[in-house]
């Protein structure tokens, strides 16, 4: 499902080139799960965004769901994201002028699909927010917004789900509920899962843990339970 080969990302800064990824490589099969961990500044979020096709690498290659992202232009990468990818951001990234239900429907509307409201309402119910369909993001708590973001990520039945610190802005009980939803939906849909986290317990729920240090892969190991 995902093949990353010698991936490098360098940014131009006023102080000179800044390399945040240094030859990262790994593979992930369909339905598998991996946590990307490491200290702040180690390149975790950069790697996640590159794998999801949100940015372009300086060198190296990424193959996602059979598509070589480095050979695609922005429109083609957007198509791959819409067809194959779900993404849950730490800061939710909901559209403030749309209701909860409308936010969930956005990926399907971008595809040109209509008549999908029953599917969106079923996902709202699955994440426990059926009664909040008409509420706007400002009317929702952080935990509720994150659950809406998760429902939106699953509305297009993604082959692979990317999560960037999905519990980072949530309190303990809400974070636990979010983790159960992520792994529950992951199992139900046989979705490949890639998540960035500082949460040791959350990382341990994945089958593998990829550890980054100074932009390079320091280790790639199966979790003890596996």
C-alpha positions in Angstrom: 0.0 0.0 0.0 2.9 2.4 0.8 6.5 2.2 -0.3 8.9 5.0 0.7 12.4 4.9 -0.8 15.3 7.1 0.3 13.1 10.1 0.9 14.8 13.4 1.5 13.3 16.8 2.2 15.3 20.1 2.2 13.9 23.6 2.7 15.5 26.8 1.7 15.9 29.2 4.6 17.5 32.6 5.2 20.3 30.8 7.1 20.8 28.3 4.2 19.4 24.8 3.3 17.6 23.0 6.1 17.3 19.2 5.7 14.5 17.7 7.8 14.4 14.2 6.2 17.5 12.2 5.4 17.0 9.1 3.2 13.9 7.7 5.0 12.7 4.3 3.7 10.0 1.8 4.7 7.1 -0.2 3.3 3.6 -0.9 4.6 1.2 -3.5 3.4 -2.6 -3.2 2.9 -4.4 -3.2 6.3 -1.3 -2.8 8.3 -0.6 -0.1 10.9 2.5 1.8 11.8 3.3 4.6 14.3 5.9 7.2 13.5 7.6 8.5 16.6 10.5 10.6 17.6 11.4 13.9 19.3 10.0 17.3 18.1 11.9 18.3 15.0 12.8 14.8 13.9 10.7 15.0 10.7 7.6 13.1 11.7 5.0 15.4 10.3 7.1 16.2 7.2 7.3 12.5 6.5 3.5 12.0 7.0 2.7 14.9 4.7 5.0 13.6 2.0 3.5 10.1 2.2 0.0 11.5 1.8 0.9 13.6 -1.2 0.4 16.9 0.5 4.0 18.0 -0.3 6.7 17.0 -2.8 10.0 15.4 -1.7 13.4 16.9 -2.6 14.6 13.4 -3.6 13.6 9.8 -3.3 10.3 8.2 -4.2 6.9 7.4 -2.8 4.5 4.8 -4.1 1.0 5.1 -2.7 -1.8 2.6 -3.6 0.1 1.7 -6.8 0.7 5.4 -7.8 4.2 6.9 -7.9 3.6 10.3 -6.3 6.9 11.9 -7.4 5.9 11.5 -11.1 2.5 13.2 -10.7 1.6 16.8 -11.0 -0.5 18.6 -8.3 -3.8 17.8 -9.9 -3.0 14.1 -10.2 -1.8 13.9 -6.6 -5.0 15.6 -5.5 -6.9 12.9 -7.4 -5.0 10.1 -5.6 -5.6 11.8 -2.2 -9.3 12.0 -2.9 -9.6 8.4 -4.2 -7.3 6.7 -1.7 -6.4 8.8 1.3 -8.0 9.9 4.6 -6.2 12.5 6.7 -6.9 13.5 10.3 -5.1 16.7 11.3 -4.1 17.6 14.9 -5.9 21.0 14.6 -9.0 19.4 12.9 -9.0 21.6 9.8 -12.8 21.7 9.6 -14.4 24.4 7.4 -16.0 26.9 9.8 -18.8 28.0 7.5 -20.1 24.4 7.1 -22.1 22.3 9.5 -20.8 19.0 10.9 -22.7 17.0 8.3 -21.6 19.3 5.5 -17.9 19.0 6.6 -18.1 15.2 6.4 -19.6 15.4 2.9 -16.8 17.6 1.5 -14.6 14.8 0.1 -17.5 13.2 -1.8 -18.7 16.5 -3.2 -15.2 17.2 -4.5 -15.6 13.9 -6.4 -18.9 15.1 -7.8 -20.9 12.5 -5.9 -24.4 13.4 -4.7 -27.0 11.7 -2.6 -24.5 10.6 0.0 -26.2 12.2 3.1 -27.4 8.9 4.5 -23.8 7.6 4.4 -22.6 10.8 6.2 -25.3 10.5 8.8 -24.4 6.9 9.5 -20.8 8.0 10.1 -22.0 10.8 12.4 -23.9 8.1 14.4 -20.8 5.9 14.4 -18.7 8.6 16.1 -21.6 9.4 18.5 -22.6 12.8 17.1 -25.8 12.1 15.2 -27.5 14.9 17.2 -24.8 17.5 16.2 -25.3 17.3 12.4 -26.5 20.9 12.1 -23.9 22.4 14.4 -21.0 24.5 13.2 -17.4 23.8 14.3 -17.4 26.8 16.7 -20.4 25.1 18.5 -18.5 21.9 19.0 -15.9 20.9 21.6 -12.3 19.9 20.6 -13.2 16.3 21.0 -16.3 16.6 18.9 -14.5 18.5 16.2 -11.8 15.7 16.1 -14.6 13.0 15.8 -16.1 15.0 12.9 -12.7 15.1 11.2 -12.4 11.4 11.6 -15.8 10.8 10.1 -14.8 13.0 7.2 -11.6 11.0 6.7 -13.6 7.8 6.4 -16.4 9.1 4.2 -14.6 8.2 0.9 -13.7 4.7 2.2 -9.9 5.4 2.1 -7.4 2.7 1.4 -5.0 4.4 3.8 -5.5 6.8 6.8 -2.9 9.3 7.9 -3.3 10.8 11.4 -1.1 13.6 12.7 -1.1 13.6 16.5 -4.8 12.7 16.6 -5.0 13.0 20.4 -2.6 15.9 20.8 -5.2 18.5 21.5 -7.6 16.3 23.6 -7.9 15.6 27.3 -7.3 12.1 28.6 -10.9 10.6 28.4 -11.6 12.2 25.1 -8.3 11.0 23.7 -9.0 7.4 24.8 -12.4 7.6 23.0 -10.7 8.9 19.9 -8.2 6.1 19.9 -10.9 3.5 20.1 -12.7 5.1 17.2 -9.6 5.2 15.0 -8.7 1.6 15.5 -12.4 0.5 15.4 -13.0 2.1 12.1 -9.6 0.9 10.9 -10.6 -2.7 11.6 -14.1 -2.4 10.2 -12.8 -0.9 6.9 -9.5 -2.8 6.6 -7.8 0.5 6.2 -4.0 0.9 6.3 -3.1 3.2 9.2 -0.1 5.6 9.5 0.0 7.8 12.5 2.4 10.3 14.1 2.2 10.5 17.8 4.1 11.3 21.0 1.7 9.0 22.9 3.5 5.8 23.8 0.3 3.9 24.5 -1.2 5.0 21.2 2.0 4.0 19.3 1.9 0.6 21.0 -1.6 -0.1 19.5 0.0 -0.2 16.0 1.7 -3.3 14.6 5.0 -1.4 14.0 6.8 1.6 15.4 9.1 3.6 13.1 11.4 5.9 15.1 12.9 9.0 13.5 16.0 10.8 14.8 17.4 13.9 13.1 15.4 13.2 10.0 16.6 9.6 9.6 15.0 6.3 10.4 16.6 5.1 13.7 14.6 1.9 14.1 11.6 0.1 12.6 10.3 -2.6 14.9 7.2 -4.7 15.6 5.4 -3.8 18.8 5.7 -6.3 21.7 2.1 -7.4 21.4 2.7 -8.4 17.7 
